[in-house]
Amino acid sequence: MPTPYEAQFPVGTVIRIADRNELERFQREWKFHHPLTVDQLEFAGELATVGEIGFYHGGDPVYSLKDVHGVWHEVCLSAG
């Protein structure tokens, strides 16, 4: 289980955004902070670079990606 307030991907890391099926599943099932927007689905499967990391209260890491719209949950990202 991930450690609260610890990000898996440091700033500058190249990551891959989950495929569209995974993003749509997350969008349906996630009921808390920073839900995925319809616009974010367009980036499915793309490579991107971590620009900033923040933490939601409770320790969930959330990411801003360079040149990619939105706030991203760690479970929607993988090593590029």
N, C-alpha and C positions, 0 to 999 in steps of 0.2 A: 504494500500500500504506500502511495506517495506520502512524503513528509510534508506537513503543513508549512507554508511559507518557504518552500524550496522549489525553484523552477528547474525543470528538466533541460530546458534549452536556453543557454545564456544569450545575451544581446550579441548580434552578429552571426548567430548560427543559421545556416541554411536548413530549412525544414520543408516538408511536403504537407500540404493541406489534404485532409482525408478525401476520399472519393465522394461523389455526389450521394450515393446511397447511404453512406455513413453520416454525412452531414444532414441529410433529410431525416434519418432516424434520430439523430441527436436533437434536431429542431423539434420533432414531435414529442420526444420523451423528456427533455430538459425543462424543468418548471421553475427554475430559480433565476439568479442574476445573469445579466448579459445574454439574453437569448440570441440565437443566430437570426440574421435578417435574410430576406429573400435575396438581396444583392450579394450576400456572402456566398451563396450556393454557386454563383458563377465562377468562383475561384477554386472549385473542387479539383483536386489532383495537381494543382500548380505548385511549383517551387517558390519559396519566398524567404526573406531574411528577417529574423527577429529584430525589431527596432526598439521596443520597450517592453518591460515586464512590470506588471502590477499584481497586487494580491487582493482578492476580495476578502472581506471580513470572514475569518475562519480558515484562511490559508490557501484558498484555491488560486493558483496562478492564472492570470489572464494576460494575453499577449497582444501587442500592436505590431503589425508587420509592415515593413517598408513597402510602399507602393501597393498595398492591399487594404481595402476598406474594412473597417469593423474591429471589434474586440473578439479575440479568439481564445477558446478554452484549450487547455493542453491536450485533452483527449481527442481533439480534432486535428492534431498535428503529429507528425512523426519525423524522424531523422531523414534528411534529404539525401 
